[in-house]
Amino acid sequence: MGGTHEARDSDEDIASRTDAYFNRTRAIVSRFGDVPVTYAVFLRRPVLSATRLATEWLHDVMQRRGEQVMIEALHKEGDWVGAGEPLLYISGSFRALVDLETILLQKLGPACVAALNASQMCLALPESAFLAMEARHCAGAEMEDIMAYAASVGSAAARREGAKGFIGNANDATAHWFGASSGFGTMPHALIGYAGSTLRACEMFAETFPEEKMTILADYFGLELTDTLTVCGRFPERAASGSLAVRLDTHGGRFMEGLSPSASYAVLEKHAPEAIRRYRSEDELRYLVGTGVSAASIWHMRDTLDEAGFPKVGIVASSGFSAEKCRVMADAHAPIDVVGTGSFIPERWSETYATADIIAYDGKNRVKVGREFLFRKDR
């Protein structure tokens, strides 16, 4: 670990970031005598096991303290874990472990929930690749690393079931979680505003990065179809070779160019009539035929590109692609090549709260009433 991590993992810093009653307990145990203990760690909701960041941190701290710790993972990374089912058993010195619980749980709970969310997205759209774009929504670098790790775990789990999963992310710092050396991405809206037109922004990109694939960000001027076709016409070789794509990120307050409520229904009536002929919630209808990036807008763009002779231009869809939205897109057979999303970040943070209970003191089972389910099944 580098100097920054060493500083954050010092006993002084750990004490400042842990709950005070754990620090007080450590002082009491130091005075009255240490004892070996076993912790059980669990969440109250189903998750995927994504414990590596937490357990590696624990090993590092305990090694620095000159203490032994035994960590028994009850599930392989990426395995489904039921609500209330222990993820880990952690055994070691009570004095050495007691003040580490707060930080350990911070690194574990959110990762496990986000991993499940990411896997559900990938499984809902198994033929689409995913790009992790969570960094801008994270509360700092540590959360960014946890969320990127979680997405990689969820992606790997989905790939084992045949999905394409996440192919990368949007920045360099966490690209290693996806087996890449750098982040992916072509241009933000700011570049188009600077250039003055979507076409000029693409020309600038192509001149600066001639060997890079290019993705048109098409919604800045509300002319998704017009600007996309203009850029395709300007770069026909890229369009024909498959090195050009269009990213749909239409604002949720408006319809994509050429669409309206009735036109959106007509598009889906053509391509996926079954998707709009059964009961839908308000959110599901919005994902299908509403404003923003809807299934209808994606189909409309695909039709427009194909009719104009650009069948190899891919479609990247972004804007709120949660697991629920991915499932609706799957129902509509939306032709999405890549999904850009950070929506695997848990919406309800309270669902990410992990709990660690000591279940054995000096080899004797003991836990607070109501948590007996955490005892080892083989004892």
C-alpha positions in Angstrom: 0.0 0.0 0.0 1.1 3.6 -0.6 1.7 6.3 1.9 -1.9 7.6 1.8 -3.4 4.2 2.6 -0.9 3.6 5.4 -1.8 6.9 7.0 -5.5 6.1 6.8 -4.9 2.7 8.3 -2.9 3.8 11.2 -4.3 3.0 14.6 -4.8 6.7 15.3 -6.8 7.2 12.1 -8.8 4.0 12.6 -9.7 5.2 16.1 -10.9 8.6 14.7 -13.2 6.9 12.1 -14.7 4.1 14.2 -17.6 4.3 16.5 -16.6 5.6 20.0 -18.1 2.6 21.8 -15.8 0.2 20.0 -12.8 2.3 21.1 -14.0 2.2 24.7 -14.5 -1.5 24.4 -11.0 -2.0 23.2 -9.7 0.0 26.2 -11.8 -2.1 28.6 -10.6 -5.4 27.1 -7.0 -4.2 27.2 -7.5 -3.7 31.0 -9.4 -6.8 31.9 -7.9 -9.4 29.5 -8.2 -10.3 25.8 -10.2 -13.3 24.5 -10.5 -15.0 21.1 -13.8 -14.3 19.4 -15.6 -15.1 16.2 -17.7 -12.6 14.3 -20.5 -13.4 11.8 -21.0 -10.8 9.1 -24.3 -10.6 7.2 -26.8 -8.3 5.4 -30.6 -8.3 5.9 -31.3 -8.6 2.1 -30.2 -10.8 -0.7 -26.9 -9.8 -2.3 -23.9 -11.1 -4.2 -20.8 -11.9 -2.2 -18.3 -9.0 -2.9 -16.1 -9.1 0.2 -12.6 -8.8 -1.3 -12.0 -5.1 -0.5 -13.1 -5.6 3.1 -11.2 -8.7 3.8 -8.0 -7.5 2.1 -8.1 -4.3 4.3 -8.7 -6.4 7.4 -5.8 -8.7 6.6 -3.5 -5.7 6.0 -4.5 -4.0 9.3 -4.1 -7.1 11.4 -0.8 -7.9 9.8 0.5 -4.4 10.6 -0.7 -4.9 14.2 1.2 -8.2 14.4 -2.0 -10.1 15.0 -3.4 -13.3 13.4 -6.9 -13.3 11.9 -8.8 -16.2 10.3 -11.4 -15.2 7.7 -13.8 -17.9 6.5 -15.7 -16.9 3.4 -18.9 -18.9 3.2 -19.5 -18.0 -0.4 -17.3 -17.5 -3.4 -17.0 -14.0 -4.9 -20.1 -13.4 -7.0 -22.2 -16.1 -5.4 -25.8 -15.3 -4.4 -26.3 -14.9 -0.6 -29.7 -15.0 1.0 -31.0 -12.4 3.5 -29.6 -12.9 6.9 -27.2 -15.6 5.7 -23.6 -15.1 7.0 -21.1 -14.0 4.4 -18.0 -14.3 6.6 -16.8 -15.7 9.9 -13.9 -13.7 11.3 -11.9 -15.1 14.2 -9.1 -13.5 16.2 -8.2 -11.4 19.1 -11.1 -9.4 20.5 -8.8 -6.5 21.4 -7.4 -6.4 17.9 -10.7 -6.7 16.0 -13.2 -4.7 18.0 -12.3 -1.3 16.7 -12.3 -2.4 13.0 -16.0 -3.2 12.6 -17.2 0.2 11.5 -14.7 0.5 8.6 -15.0 -3.1 7.6 -18.8 -2.8 7.2 -18.4 0.4 5.2 -16.3 -1.6 2.6 -18.6 -4.6 2.5 -22.3 -3.8 2.5 -22.5 -1.4 -0.4 -20.3 -3.5 -2.6 -22.5 -6.6 -2.1 -25.7 -4.8 -3.0 -24.2 -3.0 -6.0 -22.8 -6.2 -7.3 -26.3 -7.8 -7.3 -27.7 -4.7 -9.0 -25.0 -4.9 -11.7 -25.5 -8.6 -12.3 -29.3 -8.1 -12.7 -28.7 -5.3 -15.3 -26.4 -7.5 -17.3 -28.7 -10.5 -17.1 -31.7 -8.5 -18.2 -29.8 -7.4 -21.4 -27.4 -10.3 -22.0 -26.6 -9.3 -25.6 -25.7 -5.7 -24.7 -22.3 -4.7 -23.3 -22.1 -2.4 -20.3 -19.9 0.6 -19.5 -19.6 1.6 -15.8 -20.2 5.4 -15.4 -20.7 5.6 -11.7 -17.7 7.8 -10.8 -19.6 11.2 -11.0 -22.2 9.9 -8.6 -19.8 8.7 -5.9 -18.9 10.4 -2.7 -15.1 10.4 -3.3 -12.4 8.1 -4.5 -13.0 5.3 -1.9 -16.7 4.9 -2.9 -15.7 5.1 -6.5 -13.3 2.1 -6.1 -15.9 0.2 -4.1 -18.6 0.7 -6.7 -16.3 -0.2 -9.7 -15.2 -3.3 -7.9 -18.8 -4.3 -7.2 -19.7 -3.8 -10.9 -16.9 -6.1 -11.9 -18.1 -8.8 -9.5 -21.7 -8.5 -10.8 -20.4 -8.5 -14.3 -18.4 -11.7 -13.8 -21.3 -13.4 -12.2 -23.6 -12.5 -15.2 -20.9 -13.6 -17.7 -20.9 -17.0 -16.1 -24.6 -17.2 -17.2 -23.9 -16.1 -20.8 -24.2 -12.3 -20.6 -21.7 -9.9 -22.2 -21.5 -7.9 -19.0 -19.3 -4.8 -18.3 -16.5 -4.2 -20.9 -15.0 -1.3 -19.1 -15.6 2.0 -17.3 -15.3 5.7 -17.7 -12.0 6.5 -15.9 -8.5 5.3 -15.6 -8.3 4.9 -11.8 -10.7 2.0 -11.6 -10.2 0.5 -15.1 -8.2 -2.3 -13.7 -11.3 -3.9 -12.2 -12.5 -4.5 -15.7 -9.2 -5.8 -17.1 -8.4 -2.5 -18.8 -5.6 0.0 -18.6 -7.7 3.1 -19.1 -11.3 4.3 -19.2 -13.6 4.6 -22.2 -15.6 7.5 -23.5 -15.6 9.9 -26.4 -17.1 13.3 -25.5 -19.3 15.1 -23.0 -21.9 17.7 -23.8 -19.3 20.4 -22.8 -17.2 19.6 -25.9 -20.2 20.1 -28.2 -21.0 23.4 -26.6 -17.4 24.4 -27.1 -17.3 23.3 -30.7 -20.7 25.0 -31.5 -22.1 21.9 -33.4 -22.2 18.2 -33.0 -20.4 17.7 -36.3 -17.6 20.1 -35.4 -17.1 18.4 -32.0 -16.8 15.0 -33.8 -14.3 16.5 -36.3 -12.2 17.8 -33.5 -12.2 14.4 -31.8 -11.3 12.6 -35.0 -8.4 15.0 -35.7 -7.1 14.7 -32.1 -7.6 11.0 -31.7 -7.6 9.6 -35.3 -7.1 5.9 -34.2 -9.9 5.9 -31.6 -13.4 4.7 -32.1 -15.9 7.6 -31.9 -19.3 7.9 -30.3 -21.5 10.8 -31.3 -23.3 12.4 -28.4 -26.4 13.4 -30.3 -28.9 15.2 -28.0 -27.2 18.6 -27.3 -29.3 20.5 -29.9 -32.3 18.2 -29.7 -31.5 17.0 -33.2 -30.6 13.4 -32.5 -31.5 12.0 -35.9 -30.3 15.0 -38.0 -27.0 15.4 -36.3 -26.3 11.7 -36.2 -26.9 11.3 -40.0 -24.8 14.4 -40.6 -21.8 13.0 -38.7 -22.2 9.6 -40.4 -22.2 11.3 -43.8 -19.0 13.1 -42.8 -17.3 10.0 -41.7 -18.6 7.2 -44.0 -15.5 5.0 -43.6 -16.0 5.0 -39.8 -19.7 4.3 -40.2 -19.1 1.4 -42.6 -16.3 -0.2 -40.5 -18.3 -0.2 -37.3 -15.9 2.3 -35.6 -18.7 4.9 -35.2 -21.6 4.8 -32.7 -24.2 7.2 -31.4 -25.0 7.8 -27.8 -28.5 8.5 -26.8 -28.8 10.6 -23.7 -32.0 12.6 -24.4 -33.2 14.7 -21.4 -36.1 13.3 -19.5 -38.1 16.5 -20.1 -38.4 16.0 -23.9 -39.0 13.4 -26.6 -36.2 12.5 -29.0 -36.4 14.3 -32.4 -39.2 12.9 -34.5 -41.1 11.3 -31.6 -44.3 12.2 -29.6 -46.5 10.0 -27.5 -48.4 8.7 -30.5 -45.3 8.3 -32.6 -43.6 6.4 -29.8 -46.5 3.9 -29.5 -46.4 3.5 -33.3 -42.7 2.6 -33.2 -43.2 -0.1 -30.6 -46.4 -1.4 -32.3 -44.1 -2.1 -35.2 -41.2 -3.7 -33.3 -42.5 -5.0 -30.0 -46.3 -4.8 -29.8 -46.4 -7.3 -26.9 -44.4 -4.9 -24.7 -47.2 -2.3 -24.7 -50.2 -4.5 -24.7 -50.1 -5.6 -21.1 -50.3 -3.8 -17.8 -47.5 -1.4 -17.1 -46.6 0.8 -14.2 -46.1 4.5 -14.8 -42.3 4.1 -14.7 -42.4 1.2 -17.2 -44.5 3.2 -19.6 -42.0 6.0 -19.4 -39.2 3.7 -20.2 -41.1 2.3 -23.2 -42.8 5.3 -24.8 -42.1 8.3 -22.7 -39.7 11.2 -22.8 -35.9 10.8 -22.5 -34.2 7.6 -23.7 -37.1 5.2 -24.2 -37.3 1.9 -26.0 -39.2 3.7 -28.8 -36.4 6.2 -29.2 -33.8 3.5 -29.5 -35.8 1.7 -32.1 -36.4 4.9 -33.9 -32.7 5.7 -34.1 -32.0 2.1 -35.3 -34.6 2.4 -38.0 -33.2 5.8 -39.1 -29.7 4.5 -39.3 -30.6 1.4 -41.2 -32.8 3.2 -43.7 -30.0 5.7 -44.4 -27.5 3.0 -45.1 -25.6 2.9 -41.8 -26.4 -0.5 -40.3 -23.0 -0.9 -38.6 -23.3 2.3 -36.6 -23.8 1.1 -33.0 -26.2 2.6 -30.4 -25.0 3.4 -26.9 -27.9 4.2 -24.5 -27.4 6.0 -21.2 -29.6 7.9 -18.7 -30.9 6.1 -15.6 -30.4 2.5 -16.8 -31.3 0.7 -13.5 -32.1 -3.0 -13.4 -35.8 -2.2 -13.8 -35.2 -0.1 -16.9 -33.0 -2.8 -18.4 -35.7 -5.3 -17.9 -38.2 -3.1 -19.7 -35.8 -2.6 -22.5 -35.4 -6.3 -22.8 -39.2 -6.7 -23.0 -39.1 -4.3 -26.0 -36.1 -6.0 -27.6 -34.5 -2.6 -27.8 -31.4 -2.8 -30.1 -28.8 -1.5 -27.7 -25.2 -2.3 -28.3 -23.8 -0.7 -25.2 -25.4 0.6 -22.0 -23.6 3.4 -20.1 -24.8 3.4 -16.5 -23.9 4.1 -12.9 -27.3 3.1 -11.6 -26.0 -0.1 -10.0 -25.2 2.3 -7.1 -27.8 1.3 -4.5 -30.8 3.7 -4.4 -31.8 2.9 -0.8 -28.6 3.2 1.1 -30.3 1.7 4.2 -30.3 -1.6 2.3 -26.5 -1.6 2.2 -26.1 -1.8 6.0 -24.1 -4.8 6.9 -23.9 -6.1 10.5 -21.2 -8.0 12.4 -22.1 -9.9 15.6 -19.8 -11.8 17.8 -21.1 -15.3 18.0 -18.4 -17.0 20.1 -16.2 -15.9 23.0 -13.2 -18.1 23.8 -14.9 -20.9 21.8 -18.3 -20.7 23.6 -21.3 -19.8 21.5 -22.9 -16.6 22.7 -24.9 -14.0 20.8 -27.7 -11.6 21.6 -31.2 -13.0 21.6 -32.7 -13.1 18.1 -29.4 -13.7 16.3 -29.0 -17.4 17.0 -29.4 -18.0 13.3 -25.8 -16.8 12.9 -24.3 -19.8 14.7 -22.3 -22.2 12.6 -24.5 -24.9 11.3 -21.9 -27.6 12.0 -21.8 -26.9 15.7 
